[in-house]
């Protein structure tokens, strides 16, 4: 059991509320997109309490396999800040980031990743390797200063995707 002083509890509750608010923004981005754009993933990057970059999956419309929501948001954040690093920023994604997006977060020096739906809540096709997890990438990159929190609005986010046991039509399968 973890004990908090009253000011620590209030700060933890405030952070949880902020996490929910920013995840709701990531969800709203996805809900505003047409259904034909590919995997419905939304991402928001926050620095000092302000959104500095956001994006959705643009792989199909950009004809770019690297245009995942997280990469798009990182690009927009670094461009808006005219910086190549996002130290102290938090990345909010409706789905636990894949390996590519996690490595991009590491290289961008993002300080925290908050995700909605986690690997076990969605179909395996959303991840490129069945045995590696985002936490493994972070540990292997020696980034003790990068933290990850999963399950923020997890059920709402998971509803965007095929479930772990769903049968996915062949034309919609990816990474399998």
Secondary structure, DSSP 4 states (H G I P E B T S, - for coil): -----HHHHHHHHHHHHHHHHHHHHHHHHHHTS-GGGSS--EEEEEETTEEEEEEE--HHHHT-TT--HHHHHHHHHHHHHT-S--BT-EEEEEE---HHHHHHHHHTTBSEEEEEE-GGGB-GGGSS-SS--HHHHHHHTT-TT-EEE--TTHHHHHTTS-BTTPPPPGGG----
